[in-house]
Amino acid sequence: MRLTRWLSRLAAGGKRLSSLEPVWLEGDERVEVVGESHYQQALRSICGREAWTEVRHECVALLVPEPTNPHDPNAVMVQIDGKLVGYLSRADAVAYRPTLRPLAAQGKAAACHAVIAGRGPGSRTSNLGVFLHLPPP
């Protein structure tokens, strides 16, 4: 989905974005988001699906550095439809820092293709996961 089309859809739906201006990052590297288990309600509301339902929801994510995070000053939150859905791993946050911090200093955030995916019946967990498509760091 193109960024401009996604932004138009958000505006039409009345959804709120981060106050940072998005800058599109396109790539084929799959990066897994961590901590999604804490944001399952937000993920299900974005997808419109309940637990144990198989999900593959394509969307756009914003990557927002969170230097005031009490657990990790290099933390990078992942937002979809204006909702926090997880974080980059510590290693990925450090690897993408040279790209993300200068954008944030300019009032911008990286935007990228994302997929919210979940397992169906028979799975060991009903949790949804988030996978980003980014260029190599």
N, C-alpha and C positions, 0 to 999 in steps of 0.2 A: 504494500500500500504506500503510495507516495505521501510524503509529509504534509504537503499542502492540502491534500484531500482529507487526511486524518484530522488536521487542525480545523478544517471547515466542518467536518462531522462533529467534532467536540463542541465547537461554537454553536452549532444548530441544536445540539442536545443539551446545552446549558451546563456542560461539565466544566469543572475548573482545572486548569493546568497549574503547574508550579509557576511562580512568578518569573522564572528564568526563560529567556527566549530559546527555543529549540534550534539546534544545529544538527543536521542529518549526518550520521556516520553509517556508511554502508560497508558490509563485509560478509565473508562466508565463515568466519570462525565462530563456532558455537560455544557460548559462555553460559555456564549454569549459574543461576541465582541461588543464594543461600538464605536460610532463615524463613522460607515461605511457610513453614508449619505454623508460625505465629500470625500469619496474615491470610489464613484460609477463607475466612468470611469475606474479606475484600476480593479475593480471587474468584470465589463463587459468584459474588454479585457482579463482577465484571463480565464473567462468562454467561451468567444467567442459568447456571446449572447447580444441582445439588450434589452432595457427596455420593460417591460410588458410580457416578455417571461418567462414561468415557468422554474426555474433552480434548479437543485440539482447536484452540482459539488463537487466531493470528491477530496481532495488534502492534502497537508502537509503545516503546518504553522510553522514559527519560532517566538519565543517569545523573544524579545530583550529589556532588561531594558534601559530606556532613562533617566538617572539621571539629565541630563541638560535640560529636558523639562521645559519651563518657567511656565507652569500651574500646574505641579505636579512632584516633584522630585522622586516620586515612580512610575512614568509612565512606562508602559510596552507596547511597540509597537508590533503589529502583522503584520508579513510580509508573503506574499504568492508569490512565483515566483519572489522574490527579490523586490516586491512592497509593500509599506505601505498600509494596508487595514483597519486599525482601531487600537484600544487599548483595553487592559483589563480594566474593570471597576476599579474605585479607590479601592473598597473593594477587588476585586480579585487580583489586583496588590500587595496590602499589604499582602494578604494571601499567594500568591506564591513567594513573595520576598525571603524567606529563601532558596528556591530552585534555583531561577533564578540569584540572585546576585553573589553567589559563582561561578556559571558556567561562568558568564560574566567576572569575575575576572581572570578566566583561559582561556579566549578567546573563550568561547563556548556559545551556545544558545540552549534553549530547542526547540525541534521539536516535533510536535504532529499531529495526524489526525485532519483534518478540513473539514467542509462542507460549501460551499457557496450555499445559498438557496434564492430563490425569488418567488414571487407570480405571478400568471398568470392573464389574463383578469378578470375583476370583482373585483379585489383587490383594496383596498384604496390607495396603494402605489406601485410604480414600483421599489422601492429600493430593493437591495439585502442585505442579512445579512450573517454573518459569525458565525459559531458555532464550538467550539473546543472540542475535547475529551481528557480530562486530568485526571490524578490520583487526588484524593482529596489532598488539600493543606496540 
